[in-house]
């Protein structure tokens, strides 16, 4: 057993390379995941930003939706950024009729809520449980959370962006429910590994090394 938690990065579409780098900086061992057999070898999973409707479709094409859903139901930690937040949501607004999500976090997410590519922005986001001051969030065609359900903790809000100014407390952009967390913004595109370190620590506390134990005795 290596002692490093093995963190899968869903590698079907989206910003995979930067998440690999961020997980390494946060003290985890990144493992690209494109098939169910690779999913079996990880202790936690990152669902990257990208395009949520495309990601939903590719999960079906690669026969990964059900295996990921079963691992999440069994308690596998997961972190979704931007499109990954949409994929973890219980309810998605403004998505395609055939779009599926995992329902791992009790929340309602509005897709592309902050606007189109030209509405992208950066803002300081204070995050509960993340030391070192506010995190510089990069928002690119980002969703926001319109409703949190029972058991979902709000980790961060932001008042920046033209479409957030109408909410006195700011829009919800970071949440956690049990072993799953999600952000509207892209922490992987910065040099600040604190959000990924928070997730790697979650995986450690959940029992990292289970993947090694599952694979002990497997054929080389």
N, C-alpha and C positions, 0 to 999 in steps of 0.2 A: 504494500500500500504506500503510495507516494506521500500522503499527508496533505496534498493540495486538493481542494475540492475541484471536481471536474465539471465545468460549466459548459453546457451545450449552447451553441449559437445557431438558431434556425437559419439555415443557409440557402433558402430557396429564392429569396429576393430581398433587396434592401441593403442597408448599410452594415454589412457583415464584418468587413475588415477592421473598421474602427472599433467595433465591439470586441473583437479578438484582442486588439491592442489594449483596450481599456481593462478587460478582464485580467490580462497578464499583469498590468500595472497594479491591479487591485489584489493580487496574490492568488488568483485562481488559474486553473489550467483550462484554456478554451478548447472546445471540441466542436468543429463544424458538424451540423446535423442535417442530413438530406434524406435519410431513410430510417425506418423503425429500428433496425439493428444498432444504429449509432445512438439513437435515443436511449436505448437500454444501458448505455455505458456512462451516462451522466447523472450527476447529483442535483442539478438545477438547469434551467433553460432560460436563455435570453431570446425574446422575440423582437427583432430590430424594427426600426422605422423603414418605411418604404411605401407601398401602396396596398392598403388593407384588402381591397376587393381582389387584387391580383394574388396576394398572399393566401387568401381564403381559397381561391380556385386552385392554386398550386398545391396546397395541403391535401386537397382531394386527389389531384392528379398523381401525386407521389404517395398516396395511401398513408398519409401521416396524420390526418386530422383526428381519427379515432385513437391511434396510439398516444398522441399528445394529450388528448382529452382524458384518457384513462390514467395517465401518469399524474395529471393535474388533480383529478378526483382522488387519487391515492396520496396526495400531499406533496408532490414534487414542487419545490420553490420555483417561481418564475418571475421574470422582470420583463415588462414590455415598454418600449419607448416609442412614442408617437403612434405609428400604425400598430405597434405591439400593444399599446394601451387599448386600442379598438378591438384587437383580437382577444384580449382578456376580459372584455366587458360583458356584462349580463344583457345589456340592451344597447343597440347602436341606432342613432338617429341619422338620417340623410345617407344611409348606405344603400347598396343595391338590394333588390328583393331577394336575390339568391345568395347573398353574403352571409356567411356563418361566423360566429364567434364562440369562444370556449365557455363564457359565462363563469369564469373563475373568480371574478371580483364583482360583488353586488354593487353595480353602478350603471348609470346611463351616460353614454358618451356621445357627443355630437361630432360627427366626422367633419374635418376641414373647418371647424368652427371659427378659428382665428382668420380665415380667409385663404386666398390663393397664394401662389408663390410670391407675388409682388407684395403681399402683406406680411412676409416673414420679418421677424424682429428678434432682438435679444433683450433680456431683462434679468434683474437680480431676483432670485427666488429663495426666500428663507425656507429651509426644510427641517421639519421636526425630526430629531434623532440624528441629524448630520451636522457634526461639529465643524467649526472653522468659518462661520459666517455664511451669508447668502451664496447660493450657487448661481453662476452665470448661465441662464437657460437660453438655448437657441431653439426658436420656434419656427418650423418650416411647414406650412400647410397643416398646422397642428390642430388636434382635437382639444376639447375641454370636457370636463365632467359636469353634467347638469344635475345629477342626483347621485347621492351615495346611499346605499342600503345598509341594513343592519350588519355590524361587524366590519364595516369599511372605515378606515381612519384617514382623515385628510392630512397629508404630509406637507402640502405646499399650495399656495395661491399666488396669482400674479394679477396686477392691475394694468399691465402694459398692453400695447396693441389697441388698435382702434375699436375692436369689438368687445373689449373687456371693461371699458370705462363706465358702462352702464350698470355695473355690479359693485355696490359699495365695498364689499369685503374682498373683491377680486374673484377671478375665475379659479376653480379648482384645477390644478395641473399636476398634482402628485398625490398618489393614494397608496394605501396598503391594506390588504385583507388577509390575515393569516400568513401563509407562506408566499403570497403573491404581492407584487408591487408594480406600479406603472407610473410613467411620467409622460406628459404631453410633449415635452421638449426632448432634445437630443443630447444627453450628456456625453455620448461617445465622441462627438466632434470637437470636444474641448480637450485640454491637457489636464483637466481636473478629474481625478479618478474617485472622488469621494462617493458618488452615487453608486458606482460599481462596487466599491469597497463595502458599502452598506449592504448591497445584495450578497456579495461573497460571504460576509459575516452571517447573514441570514441563512445561507446554505450550510455554513459550518455548524450553526446552532441547531439546524434541522437534522444533523447526522451525516455530514459529508464523509465520504469513504464508502457509502452504501453501494455505489456503483462498482467499486473494487471488489466488495464482498459478493455482489451478484455475479461477477465475472470470474471469481476464483474457481479454478478447476475447469474453466472453459478451454476448448482446444486452441492452441496457438495458431 
